Amino acid sequence: MIRPLSTFDDFRNAITAYRLPRVLIAAIELDLFTAIGTEAWAIPDLARDMKVSERGLAILCRNLAMAGLLKKQSETYRNSRLSATALNAHHPAYRGDYLRLITSHWADWGRLPESVKSGLPLDHDEPEESDYRRRFTWAMHHRTLETAPKIAAQIGLRGARTLLDLGGGPGTYAMAFLSKNPALRATVCDRPAALDVAKEIASTHKAGARLFLMPLDFLAEPIPGTYDVIWYSNVLHIYSPKDNQALFLRALAALNPGGRLLIQDAFLHDREGLFPEEASLFAVSMLLFTERGDTYKAAETRTWLTDVGFEQIKVLRMKKGTEDWEGGIMEARSPGTNAKTRERQTRSIRNSQSRSSH
Ligand SMILES: C[S@@+](CC[C@H](N)C(=O)[O-])C[C@H]1O[C@@H](n2cnc3c(N)ncnc32)[C@H](O)[C@@H]1O
């Protein structure tokens, strides 16, 4: 998008940018890429097969070819490599649960004024229902299965024996860390329905034998055990600053001395908290789908971490194009064994506990 929007043309172009996304969503809703499969189709044959109009399909396919998702050759269309795999329900690499999740957002985003007026999510009950949680967890797996190994390859965990994937959902990141670090054991902590999915995924990997499951509501209860590393990925934005501060305190108590908390999220990096664009826009999803969520400035997250006693806080640099979010990984260390730092840690935990009880 061109920014800032300073002329009426800029504004019009920004608003009409919905057109291509709607074309893509229509193709997914009609399951067009599955219908095309591995063949080259002329429009009349495909329209008959899909039971849609020739006129509608011709215009849709022309636009999908313009976007590179279909290959047009004379009067026929075939799938591109991407649409033949991730978008085709007959292919093992199909990412159906994630496609269903993101395409369903079209209708939800249409109701944005309701959430702006009420300050509340569109639906209070659905997210905790176990069938929804299972489908959402598969969607999270489909979303991160390429990113997780790239990130695990860039985060050195030498010396770490235990990792807790807090709110780990499908455990895709935990599995990626296990595959990269043969001496590591990892525990995925989440709700039972999410852990069912993590178990299923782990059973298909050799490294899955080193994956353990911990059903727990980590906001309601302390975290059992201690770990060298806690991976807290894409959870910060679901909760309020107060929830996250309470969680950081719990995480600190669950880390071995010198242990690392790694937070992955859509951090805002400028002073006013507007950029990157993706992180600002993601806050809208949090408004629509969560009761207290938002996206946060890296600077404020750093303050919450310091307040509860974390040290050596920094944003990790990842290779461009390999990240889940731009500048999206923050590392914080639990103080080491040294008596002085331990004392400071205890004092700061006590202070912040008395602050949060006011
Ligand atoms: C957006 S998903 C992120 C999954 C994974 N960490 C990733 O980065 O792809 C958030 C996960 O946190 C879990 N979660 C959120 N709040 C939780 C809580 N209070 N206790 C346990 N799990 C929680 C959800 O069930 C969900 O699986």
The ligand as an SDF file (V2000), in Angstrom:
LIG
                    3D

 27 29  0  0  0  0  0  0  0  0999 V2000
   -2.2620  -18.0230   18.2320 C   0  0  0  0  0  0  0  0  0  0  0  0
   -1.9570  -19.6020   18.8970 S   0  0  0  0  0  0  0  0  0  0  0  0
   -0.2000  -19.7140   18.7490 C   0  0  0  0  0  0  0  0  0  0  0  0
    0.2820  -21.1300   18.6000 C   0  0  0  0  0  0  0  0  0  0  0  0
    1.7940  -21.2700   18.4720 C   0  0  0  0  0  0  0  0  0  0  0  0
    2.4740  -20.8220   19.6670 N   0  0  0  0  0  0  0  0  0  0  0  0
    2.3230  -20.4990   17.2480 C   0  0  0  0  0  0  0  0  0  0  0  0
    3.1150  -19.5720   17.3970 O   0  0  0  0  0  0  0  0  0  0  0  0
    1.9280  -20.8520   16.1320 O   0  0  0  0  0  0  0  0  0  0  0  0
   -2.1340  -19.2950   20.6430 C   0  0  0  0  0  0  0  0  0  0  0  0
   -2.1510  -20.5720   21.4560 C   0  0  0  0  0  0  0  0  0  0  0  0
   -2.1140  -20.2260   22.8450 O   0  0  0  0  0  0  0  0  0  0  0  0
   -3.0160  -21.0610   23.5380 C   0  0  0  0  0  0  0  0  0  0  0  0
   -3.4430  -20.3650   24.7590 N   0  0  0  0  0  0  0  0  0  0  0  0
   -3.8910  -19.0990   24.8400 C   0  0  0  0  0  0  0  0  0  0  0  0
   -4.1820  -18.8090   26.1290 N   0  0  0  0  0  0  0  0  0  0  0  0
   -3.9050  -19.9090   26.8530 C   0  0  0  0  0  0  0  0  0  0  0  0
   -3.9990  -20.2070   28.2370 C   0  0  0  0  0  0  0  0  0  0  0  0
   -4.4310  -19.3010   29.1090 N   0  0  0  0  0  0  0  0  0  0  0  0
   -3.6170  -21.4400   28.6560 N   0  0  0  0  0  0  0  0  0  0  0  0
   -3.1790  -22.3600   27.7560 C   0  0  0  0  0  0  0  0  0  0  0  0
   -3.0670  -22.1310   26.4210 N   0  0  0  0  0  0  0  0  0  0  0  0
   -3.4320  -20.9110   25.9840 C   0  0  0  0  0  0  0  0  0  0  0  0
   -4.1580  -21.2630   22.5430 C   0  0  0  0  0  0  0  0  0  0  0  0
   -4.9390  -22.4060   22.8600 O   0  0  0  0  0  0  0  0  0  0  0  0
   -3.3950  -21.3880   21.2370 C   0  0  0  0  0  0  0  0  0  0  0  0
   -3.0410  -22.7220   20.9580 O   0  0  0  0  0  0  0  0  0  0  0  0
  1  2  1  0
  2  3  1  0
  2 10  1  0
  3  4  1  0
  4  5  1  0
  5  6  1  0
  5  7  1  0
  7  8  2  0
  7  9  1  0
 10 11  1  0
 11 12  1  0
 11 26  1  0
 12 13  1  0
 13 14  1  0
 13 24  1  0
 14 15  1  0
 14 23  1  0
 15 16  2  0
 16 17  1  0
 17 18  1  0
 17 23  2  0
 18 19  1  0
 18 20  2  0
 20 21  1  0
 21 22  2  0
 22 23  1  0
 24 25  1  0
 24 26  1  0
 26 27  1  0
M  CHG  2   2   1   9  -1
M  END
$$$$
